[in-house]
Amino acid sequence: MKFGENLYNLRKSAKMSQEKLAEKMEVTRQSVSKWENGESYPEMEKIMKLCNIFHCQINDLVHENMVDIDSLDEDIKMSVVKFKEEKQKRLKELVMQFIFLQELAKSLQQ
């Protein structure tokens, strides 16, 4: 488990100090430091609060392969963006097909 590294990366991405995170979490800065260094782990309630602070899911905190997108090569970033655009385009197409089928079903019922 890479909880400490993931927490560190999320905190740094948010440009937040350990002190500021500790304040939001209502713990000491030393607690945040211990979490990041793997010396201790927060309670589940605190993990949920971290997810709210960083607008992430639990998996983003505990998954071993979390990657900071800012550290990726530009080509890889563009591939991720392109993939997301293609996924959105496909989703829009499916929605349009669904609407068409819905309208067709309505007209057949009349």
Phi and psi in radians as a Rosetta constraint file:
Dihedral C 1 N 2 CA 2 C 2 CIRCULARHARMONIC -1.979 0.35
Dihedral N 2 CA 2 C 2 N 3 CIRCULARHARMONIC 0.662 0.35
Dihedral C 2 N 3 CA 3 C 3 CIRCULARHARMONIC -0.920 0.35
Dihedral N 3 CA 3 C 3 N 4 CIRCULARHARMONIC -0.872 0.35
Dihedral C 3 N 4 CA 4 C 4 CIRCULARHARMONIC -1.046 0.35
Dihedral N 4 CA 4 C 4 N 5 CIRCULARHARMONIC -0.787 0.35
Dihedral C 4 N 5 CA 5 C 5 CIRCULARHARMONIC -1.115 0.35
Dihedral N 5 CA 5 C 5 N 6 CIRCULARHARMONIC -0.748 0.35
Dihedral C 5 N 6 CA 6 C 6 CIRCULARHARMONIC -1.127 0.35
Dihedral N 6 CA 6 C 6 N 7 CIRCULARHARMONIC -0.746 0.35
Dihedral C 6 N 7 CA 7 C 7 CIRCULARHARMONIC -1.075 0.35
Dihedral N 7 CA 7 C 7 N 8 CIRCULARHARMONIC -0.789 0.35
Dihedral C 7 N 8 CA 8 C 8 CIRCULARHARMONIC -1.006 0.35
Dihedral N 8 CA 8 C 8 N 9 CIRCULARHARMONIC -0.835 0.35
Dihedral C 8 N 9 CA 9 C 9 CIRCULARHARMONIC -1.106 0.35
Dihedral N 9 CA 9 C 9 N 10 CIRCULARHARMONIC -0.728 0.35
Dihedral C 9 N 10 CA 10 C 10 CIRCULARHARMONIC -1.115 0.35
Dihedral N 10 CA 10 C 10 N 11 CIRCULARHARMONIC -0.754 0.35
Dihedral C 10 N 11 CA 11 C 11 CIRCULARHARMONIC -1.127 0.35
Dihedral N 11 CA 11 C 11 N 12 CIRCULARHARMONIC -0.775 0.35
Dihedral C 11 N 12 CA 12 C 12 CIRCULARHARMONIC -1.153 0.35
Dihedral N 12 CA 12 C 12 N 13 CIRCULARHARMONIC -0.698 0.35
Dihedral C 12 N 13 CA 13 C 13 CIRCULARHARMONIC -1.074 0.35
Dihedral N 13 CA 13 C 13 N 14 CIRCULARHARMONIC -0.573 0.35
Dihedral C 13 N 14 CA 14 C 14 CIRCULARHARMONIC -1.474 0.35
Dihedral N 14 CA 14 C 14 N 15 CIRCULARHARMONIC 0.020 0.35
Dihedral C 14 N 15 CA 15 C 15 CIRCULARHARMONIC 0.933 0.35
Dihedral N 15 CA 15 C 15 N 16 CIRCULARHARMONIC 0.831 0.35
Dihedral C 15 N 16 CA 16 C 16 CIRCULARHARMONIC -2.032 0.35
Dihedral N 16 CA 16 C 16 N 17 CIRCULARHARMONIC 2.391 0.35
Dihedral C 16 N 17 CA 17 C 17 CIRCULARHARMONIC -1.402 0.35
Dihedral N 17 CA 17 C 17 N 18 CIRCULARHARMONIC 2.841 0.35
Dihedral C 17 N 18 CA 18 C 18 CIRCULARHARMONIC -1.058 0.35
Dihedral N 18 CA 18 C 18 N 19 CIRCULARHARMONIC -0.648 0.35
Dihedral C 18 N 19 CA 19 C 19 CIRCULARHARMONIC -1.094 0.35
Dihedral N 19 CA 19 C 19 N 20 CIRCULARHARMONIC -0.783 0.35
Dihedral C 19 N 20 CA 20 C 20 CIRCULARHARMONIC -1.133 0.35
Dihedral N 20 CA 20 C 20 N 21 CIRCULARHARMONIC -0.755 0.35
Dihedral C 20 N 21 CA 21 C 21 CIRCULARHARMONIC -1.106 0.35
Dihedral N 21 CA 21 C 21 N 22 CIRCULARHARMONIC -0.743 0.35
Dihedral C 21 N 22 CA 22 C 22 CIRCULARHARMONIC -1.025 0.35
Dihedral N 22 CA 22 C 22 N 23 CIRCULARHARMONIC -0.730 0.35
Dihedral C 22 N 23 CA 23 C 23 CIRCULARHARMONIC -1.061 0.35
Dihedral N 23 CA 23 C 23 N 24 CIRCULARHARMONIC -0.819 0.35
Dihedral C 23 N 24 CA 24 C 24 CIRCULARHARMONIC -1.135 0.35
Dihedral N 24 CA 24 C 24 N 25 CIRCULARHARMONIC -0.593 0.35
Dihedral C 24 N 25 CA 25 C 25 CIRCULARHARMONIC -1.493 0.35
Dihedral N 25 CA 25 C 25 N 26 CIRCULARHARMONIC -0.171 0.35
Dihedral C 25 N 26 CA 26 C 26 CIRCULARHARMONIC 1.061 0.35
Dihedral N 26 CA 26 C 26 N 27 CIRCULARHARMONIC 0.780 0.35
Dihedral C 26 N 27 CA 27 C 27 CIRCULARHARMONIC -2.333 0.35
Dihedral N 27 CA 27 C 27 N 28 CIRCULARHARMONIC 3.121 0.35
Dihedral C 27 N 28 CA 28 C 28 CIRCULARHARMONIC -1.474 0.35
Dihedral N 28 CA 28 C 28 N 29 CIRCULARHARMONIC 2.780 0.35
Dihedral C 28 N 29 CA 29 C 29 CIRCULARHARMONIC -1.063 0.35
Dihedral N 29 CA 29 C 29 N 30 CIRCULARHARMONIC -0.571 0.35
Dihedral C 29 N 30 CA 30 C 30 CIRCULARHARMONIC -1.118 0.35
Dihedral N 30 CA 30 C 30 N 31 CIRCULARHARMONIC -0.602 0.35
Dihedral C 30 N 31 CA 31 C 31 CIRCULARHARMONIC -1.108 0.35
Dihedral N 31 CA 31 C 31 N 32 CIRCULARHARMONIC -0.782 0.35
Dihedral C 31 N 32 CA 32 C 32 CIRCULARHARMONIC -1.085 0.35
Dihedral N 32 CA 32 C 32 N 33 CIRCULARHARMONIC -0.748 0.35
Dihedral C 32 N 33 CA 33 C 33 CIRCULARHARMONIC -1.052 0.35
Dihedral N 33 CA 33 C 33 N 34 CIRCULARHARMONIC -0.768 0.35
Dihedral C 33 N 34 CA 34 C 34 CIRCULARHARMONIC -1.125 0.35
Dihedral N 34 CA 34 C 34 N 35 CIRCULARHARMONIC -0.653 0.35
Dihedral C 34 N 35 CA 35 C 35 CIRCULARHARMONIC -1.104 0.35
Dihedral N 35 CA 35 C 35 N 36 CIRCULARHARMONIC -0.793 0.35
Dihedral C 35 N 36 CA 36 C 36 CIRCULARHARMONIC -1.194 0.35
Dihedral N 36 CA 36 C 36 N 37 CIRCULARHARMONIC -0.551 0.35
Dihedral C 36 N 37 CA 37 C 37 CIRCULARHARMONIC -1.542 0.35
Dihedral N 37 CA 37 C 37 N 38 CIRCULARHARMONIC -0.020 0.35
Dihedral C 37 N 38 CA 38 C 38 CIRCULARHARMONIC 1.329 0.35
Dihedral N 38 CA 38 C 38 N 39 CIRCULARHARMONIC 0.269 0.35
Dihedral C 38 N 39 CA 39 C 39 CIRCULARHARMONIC -1.393 0.35
Dihedral N 39 CA 39 C 39 N 40 CIRCULARHARMONIC -0.420 0.35
Dihedral C 39 N 40 CA 40 C 40 CIRCULARHARMONIC -2.735 0.35
Dihedral N 40 CA 40 C 40 N 41 CIRCULARHARMONIC 2.955 0.35
Dihedral C 40 N 41 CA 41 C 41 CIRCULARHARMONIC -2.284 0.35
Dihedral N 41 CA 41 C 41 N 42 CIRCULARHARMONIC 2.529 0.35
Dihedral C 41 N 42 CA 42 C 42 CIRCULARHARMONIC -1.282 0.35
Dihedral N 42 CA 42 C 42 N 43 CIRCULARHARMONIC 2.805 0.35
Dihedral C 42 N 43 CA 43 C 43 CIRCULARHARMONIC -1.190 0.35
Dihedral N 43 CA 43 C 43 N 44 CIRCULARHARMONIC 2.813 0.35
Dihedral C 43 N 44 CA 44 C 44 CIRCULARHARMONIC -0.989 0.35
Dihedral N 44 CA 44 C 44 N 45 CIRCULARHARMONIC -0.681 0.35
Dihedral C 44 N 45 CA 45 C 45 CIRCULARHARMONIC -1.028 0.35
Dihedral N 45 CA 45 C 45 N 46 CIRCULARHARMONIC -0.711 0.35
Dihedral C 45 N 46 CA 46 C 46 CIRCULARHARMONIC -1.236 0.35
Dihedral N 46 CA 46 C 46 N 47 CIRCULARHARMONIC -0.637 0.35
Dihedral C 46 N 47 CA 47 C 47 CIRCULARHARMONIC -1.082 0.35
Dihedral N 47 CA 47 C 47 N 48 CIRCULARHARMONIC -0.735 0.35
Dihedral C 47 N 48 CA 48 C 48 CIRCULARHARMONIC -1.107 0.35
Dihedral N 48 CA 48 C 48 N 49 CIRCULARHARMONIC -0.669 0.35
Dihedral C 48 N 49 CA 49 C 49 CIRCULARHARMONIC -1.161 0.35
Dihedral N 49 CA 49 C 49 N 50 CIRCULARHARMONIC -0.673 0.35
Dihedral C 49 N 50 CA 50 C 50 CIRCULARHARMONIC -1.062 0.35
Dihedral N 50 CA 50 C 50 N 51 CIRCULARHARMONIC -0.719 0.35
Dihedral C 50 N 51 CA 51 C 51 CIRCULARHARMONIC -1.069 0.35
Dihedral N 51 CA 51 C 51 N 52 CIRCULARHARMONIC -0.696 0.35
Dihedral C 51 N 52 CA 52 C 52 CIRCULARHARMONIC -1.161 0.35
Dihedral N 52 CA 52 C 52 N 53 CIRCULARHARMONIC -0.730 0.35
Dihedral C 52 N 53 CA 53 C 53 CIRCULARHARMONIC -1.117 0.35
Dihedral N 53 CA 53 C 53 N 54 CIRCULARHARMONIC -0.759 0.35
Dihedral C 53 N 54 CA 54 C 54 CIRCULARHARMONIC -1.691 0.35
Dihedral N 54 CA 54 C 54 N 55 CIRCULARHARMONIC 0.083 0.35
Dihedral C 54 N 55 CA 55 C 55 CIRCULARHARMONIC 0.886 0.35
Dihedral N 55 CA 55 C 55 N 56 CIRCULARHARMONIC 0.926 0.35
Dihedral C 55 N 56 CA 56 C 56 CIRCULARHARMONIC -2.334 0.35
Dihedral N 56 CA 56 C 56 N 57 CIRCULARHARMONIC 3.088 0.35
Dihedral C 56 N 57 CA 57 C 57 CIRCULARHARMONIC -1.791 0.35
Dihedral N 57 CA 57 C 57 N 58 CIRCULARHARMONIC 2.814 0.35
Dihedral C 57 N 58 CA 58 C 58 CIRCULARHARMONIC -0.940 0.35
Dihedral N 58 CA 58 C 58 N 59 CIRCULARHARMONIC -0.715 0.35
Dihedral C 58 N 59 CA 59 C 59 CIRCULARHARMONIC -0.988 0.35
Dihedral N 59 CA 59 C 59 N 60 CIRCULARHARMONIC -0.600 0.35
Dihedral C 59 N 60 CA 60 C 60 CIRCULARHARMONIC -1.125 0.35
Dihedral N 60 CA 60 C 60 N 61 CIRCULARHARMONIC -0.479 0.35
Dihedral C 60 N 61 CA 61 C 61 CIRCULARHARMONIC -1.501 0.35
Dihedral N 61 CA 61 C 61 N 62 CIRCULARHARMONIC -0.653 0.35
Dihedral C 61 N 62 CA 62 C 62 CIRCULARHARMONIC -1.830 0.35
Dihedral N 62 CA 62 C 62 N 63 CIRCULARHARMONIC -0.234 0.35
Dihedral C 62 N 63 CA 63 C 63 CIRCULARHARMONIC -1.221 0.35
Dihedral N 63 CA 63 C 63 N 64 CIRCULARHARMONIC 2.430 0.35
Dihedral C 63 N 64 CA 64 C 64 CIRCULARHARMONIC -1.197 0.35
Dihedral N 64 CA 64 C 64 N 65 CIRCULARHARMONIC -0.499 0.35
Dihedral C 64 N 65 CA 65 C 65 CIRCULARHARMONIC -1.857 0.35
Dihedral N 65 CA 65 C 65 N 66 CIRCULARHARMONIC 0.493 0.35
Dihedral C 65 N 66 CA 66 C 66 CIRCULARHARMONIC -1.156 0.35
Dihedral N 66 CA 66 C 66 N 67 CIRCULARHARMONIC 2.383 0.35
Dihedral C 66 N 67 CA 67 C 67 CIRCULARHARMONIC -2.172 0.35
Dihedral N 67 CA 67 C 67 N 68 CIRCULARHARMONIC 2.380 0.35
Dihedral C 67 N 68 CA 68 C 68 CIRCULARHARMONIC -1.396 0.35
Dihedral N 68 CA 68 C 68 N 69 CIRCULARHARMONIC 1.993 0.35
Dihedral C 68 N 69 CA 69 C 69 CIRCULARHARMONIC -1.045 0.35
Dihedral N 69 CA 69 C 69 N 70 CIRCULARHARMONIC -0.501 0.35
Dihedral C 69 N 70 CA 70 C 70 CIRCULARHARMONIC -1.163 0.35
Dihedral N 70 CA 70 C 70 N 71 CIRCULARHARMONIC -0.372 0.35
Dihedral C 70 N 71 CA 71 C 71 CIRCULARHARMONIC -1.566 0.35
Dihedral N 71 CA 71 C 71 N 72 CIRCULARHARMONIC -0.056 0.35
Dihedral C 71 N 72 CA 72 C 72 CIRCULARHARMONIC -1.382 0.35
Dihedral N 72 CA 72 C 72 N 73 CIRCULARHARMONIC 2.670 0.35
Dihedral C 72 N 73 CA 73 C 73 CIRCULARHARMONIC -1.067 0.35
Dihedral N 73 CA 73 C 73 N 74 CIRCULARHARMONIC 2.577 0.35
Dihedral C 73 N 74 CA 74 C 74 CIRCULARHARMONIC -0.999 0.35
Dihedral N 74 CA 74 C 74 N 75 CIRCULARHARMONIC -0.683 0.35
Dihedral C 74 N 75 CA 75 C 75 CIRCULARHARMONIC -1.098 0.35
Dihedral N 75 CA 75 C 75 N 76 CIRCULARHARMONIC -0.701 0.35
Dihedral C 75 N 76 CA 76 C 76 CIRCULARHARMONIC -1.170 0.35
Dihedral N 76 CA 76 C 76 N 77 CIRCULARHARMONIC -0.738 0.35
Dihedral C 76 N 77 CA 77 C 77 CIRCULARHARMONIC -1.005 0.35
Dihedral N 77 CA 77 C 77 N 78 CIRCULARHARMONIC -0.794 0.35
Dihedral C 77 N 78 CA 78 C 78 CIRCULARHARMONIC -1.135 0.35
Dihedral N 78 CA 78 C 78 N 79 CIRCULARHARMONIC -0.598 0.35
Dihedral C 78 N 79 CA 79 C 79 CIRCULARHARMONIC -1.127 0.35
Dihedral N 79 CA 79 C 79 N 80 CIRCULARHARMONIC -0.715 0.35
Dihedral C 79 N 80 CA 80 C 80 CIRCULARHARMONIC -1.122 0.35
Dihedral N 80 CA 80 C 80 N 81 CIRCULARHARMONIC -0.786 0.35
Dihedral C 80 N 81 CA 81 C 81 CIRCULARHARMONIC -1.097 0.35
Dihedral N 81 CA 81 C 81 N 82 CIRCULARHARMONIC -0.790 0.35
Dihedral C 81 N 82 CA 82 C 82 CIRCULARHARMONIC -1.069 0.35
Dihedral N 82 CA 82 C 82 N 83 CIRCULARHARMONIC -0.747 0.35
Dihedral C 82 N 83 CA 83 C 83 CIRCULARHARMONIC -1.054 0.35
Dihedral N 83 CA 83 C 83 N 84 CIRCULARHARMONIC -0.763 0.35
Dihedral C 83 N 84 CA 84 C 84 CIRCULARHARMONIC -1.141 0.35
Dihedral N 84 CA 84 C 84 N 85 CIRCULARHARMONIC -0.690 0.35
Dihedral C 84 N 85 CA 85 C 85 CIRCULARHARMONIC -1.107 0.35
Dihedral N 85 CA 85 C 85 N 86 CIRCULARHARMONIC -0.757 0.35
Dihedral C 85 N 86 CA 86 C 86 CIRCULARHARMONIC -1.120 0.35
Dihedral N 86 CA 86 C 86 N 87 CIRCULARHARMONIC -0.689 0.35
Dihedral C 86 N 87 CA 87 C 87 CIRCULARHARMONIC -1.117 0.35
Dihedral N 87 CA 87 C 87 N 88 CIRCULARHARMONIC -0.745 0.35
Dihedral C 87 N 88 CA 88 C 88 CIRCULARHARMONIC -1.128 0.35
Dihedral N 88 CA 88 C 88 N 89 CIRCULARHARMONIC -0.722 0.35
Dihedral C 88 N 89 CA 89 C 89 CIRCULARHARMONIC -1.077 0.35
Dihedral N 89 CA 89 C 89 N 90 CIRCULARHARMONIC -0.781 0.35
Dihedral C 89 N 90 CA 90 C 90 CIRCULARHARMONIC -1.113 0.35
Dihedral N 90 CA 90 C 90 N 91 CIRCULARHARMONIC -0.703 0.35
Dihedral C 90 N 91 CA 91 C 91 CIRCULARHARMONIC -1.099 0.35
Dihedral N 91 CA 91 C 91 N 92 CIRCULARHARMONIC -0.732 0.35
Dihedral C 91 N 92 CA 92 C 92 CIRCULARHARMONIC -1.084 0.35
Dihedral N 92 CA 92 C 92 N 93 CIRCULARHARMONIC -0.717 0.35
Dihedral C 92 N 93 CA 93 C 93 CIRCULARHARMONIC -1.076 0.35
Dihedral N 93 CA 93 C 93 N 94 CIRCULARHARMONIC -0.758 0.35
Dihedral C 93 N 94 CA 94 C 94 CIRCULARHARMONIC -1.120 0.35
Dihedral N 94 CA 94 C 94 N 95 CIRCULARHARMONIC -0.687 0.35
Dihedral C 94 N 95 CA 95 C 95 CIRCULARHARMONIC -1.110 0.35
Dihedral N 95 CA 95 C 95 N 96 CIRCULARHARMONIC -0.758 0.35
Dihedral C 95 N 96 CA 96 C 96 CIRCULARHARMONIC -1.100 0.35
Dihedral N 96 CA 96 C 96 N 97 CIRCULARHARMONIC -0.710 0.35
Dihedral C 96 N 97 CA 97 C 97 CIRCULARHARMONIC -1.116 0.35
Dihedral N 97 CA 97 C 97 N 98 CIRCULARHARMONIC -0.714 0.35
Dihedral C 97 N 98 CA 98 C 98 CIRCULARHARMONIC -1.105 0.35
Dihedral N 98 CA 98 C 98 N 99 CIRCULARHARMONIC -0.774 0.35
Dihedral C 98 N 99 CA 99 C 99 CIRCULARHARMONIC -1.085 0.35
Dihedral N 99 CA 99 C 99 N 100 CIRCULARHARMONIC -0.743 0.35
Dihedral C 99 N 100 CA 100 C 100 CIRCULARHARMONIC -1.051 0.35
Dihedral N 100 CA 100 C 100 N 101 CIRCULARHARMONIC -0.820 0.35
Dihedral C 100 N 101 CA 101 C 101 CIRCULARHARMONIC -1.124 0.35
Dihedral N 101 CA 101 C 101 N 102 CIRCULARHARMONIC -0.633 0.35
Dihedral C 101 N 102 CA 102 C 102 CIRCULARHARMONIC -1.129 0.35
Dihedral N 102 CA 102 C 102 N 103 CIRCULARHARMONIC -0.798 0.35
Dihedral C 102 N 103 CA 103 C 103 CIRCULARHARMONIC -1.125 0.35
Dihedral N 103 CA 103 C 103 N 104 CIRCULARHARMONIC -0.697 0.35
Dihedral C 103 N 104 CA 104 C 104 CIRCULARHARMONIC -1.090 0.35
Dihedral N 104 CA 104 C 104 N 105 CIRCULARHARMONIC -0.766 0.35
Dihedral C 104 N 105 CA 105 C 105 CIRCULARHARMONIC -1.095 0.35
Dihedral N 105 CA 105 C 105 N 106 CIRCULARHARMONIC -0.704 0.35
Dihedral C 105 N 106 CA 106 C 106 CIRCULARHARMONIC -1.079 0.35
Dihedral N 106 CA 106 C 106 N 107 CIRCULARHARMONIC -0.789 0.35
Dihedral C 106 N 107 CA 107 C 107 CIRCULARHARMONIC -1.179 0.35
Dihedral N 107 CA 107 C 107 N 108 CIRCULARHARMONIC -0.558 0.35
Dihedral C 107 N 108 CA 108 C 108 CIRCULARHARMONIC -1.279 0.35
Dihedral N 108 CA 108 C 108 N 109 CIRCULARHARMONIC -0.466 0.35
Dihedral C 108 N 109 CA 109 C 109 CIRCULARHARMONIC -1.326 0.35
Dihedral N 109 CA 109 C 109 N 110 CIRCULARHARMONIC -0.357 0.35
